[in-house]
Amino acid sequence: MGTPANVVRLQPVGIEFEVEENETVLDAAFRQGIALPHGCKEGQCSACKCVLTGGEVELKKYSTFALNEMERGQDYILLCRTLAYSDLEVELLNYDEEVLSKSIPVRDFTGTVTSVSALTHDIRLLEISLEQPLKFWAGQYVDITLPGAETITRSFSMANSPIESEKLAFIIKKYPNGRFSSRLDGDLAVGTAVGLRGPYGTCFRRENRSGAIVLVGGGSGMSPLWSILHDHIASGEARPVHFFYGARTRNDLFYVDRFAELAARHPEFNFVPVLSHAADDTAWGGAKGFVHEAVGAHLRNAGYGEDVDVYACGPSPMIEALVPVLQMNDVESDRIFFDKFTPANN
């Protein structure tokens, strides 16, 4: 017989679940459909930081930026690095009742590449068909593993709506020497079998809310926002939606015609591309500068007060510049949902 599983009890929500030997607490929660706060899943970001109030644990290797020595001495832990050596009592530092209620068990899926196409010079659309449907909320992501002598796993957000549960689309930015993204031009042939694991992520569309929606994206941050936008439209909820997309030049824009069609059909929708390197582009009549500046100007003029939901997906510098702007314009912290996209280190 194997070693009996240990039980983790989460306070103040009173949820209990089992964790197996050599399984992290976060993975055990995912497996059983309990969506706890998380980010990188690799001990780098501190999103899953909690306090251990009872029990014996060991922490796998982590970054001291995510959990410093003083915090560790005060029994703070990172759930993505924590192995249970007894039953545990854990106090959650931040949690969202809606996220917990929307939990979907993380599962493994097998998929087949059906298409790879270029949207811009460095952004690709990857389409994968699944053997079984994947249930997810708009804005969530999966880990995709490519086959080969050296398996490569990366996290990507779905661009399709949740109703398309067997045909997934991903908008992916190519990085120089990126071990995954460099395979998108020719190497990743149609018909290639890939592994997927998910869904993950807490930056998903919240339902039955009031007020405006502001979407803010940059680069491949378009992927989850495209899903959220179409899921919102399909829901029939009548809310003003403003989508700000930051790019360098006009060469970095895509789906412009599709956004124009959406705006023509839905008068409450507005798409605002913002170009940061278009100072000399006299033919560009749109917004110039950084996307967080355009969002700040919009919020000041719109005067939503606290009645607005903001979904922001894109590179870390964009998110870090945007959050203070939102706070200065009285956007409630529990109505800001973001997903930082960071290039992989390996």
Salt bridges, closest charged atoms under 4 A:
GLU16 OE2 - ARG9 NH1 2.85
GLU23 OE2 - ARG31 NE 2.74
GLU71 OE2 - LYS49 NZ 2.81
ASP96 OD2 - ARG206 NH2 3.15
GLU98 OE1 - ARG209 NH1 3.56
ASP108 OD2 - ARG197 NH1 2.95
ASP122 OD1 - HIS121 NE2 3.79
ASP122 OD2 - LYS173 NZ 2.70
ASP143 OD2 - LYS41 NZ 3.40
GLU150 OE2 - ARG179 NH2 2.99
ASP185 OD1 - ARG124 NE 2.68
ASP185 OD2 - LYS174 NZ 2.62
ASP187 OD2 - ARG183 NE 2.91
GLU207 OE1 - LYS102 NZ 3.74
GLU207 OE2 - ARG205 NH2 3.71
ASP231 OD2 - ARG205 NE 2.83
GLU237 OE2 - ARG205 NH1 3.66
ASP252 OD1 - HIS121 NE2 2.72
GLU268 OE2 - HIS266 ND1 3.88
ASP281 OD2 - ARG250 NE 2.86
ASP307 OD1 - ARG335 NH1 3.05
ASP309 OD1 - ARG209 NH2 3.06
ASP309 OD2 - ARG239 NH2 2.94
ASP309 OD1 - ARG335 NE 2.64
GLU320 OE2 - LYS340 NZ 3.23
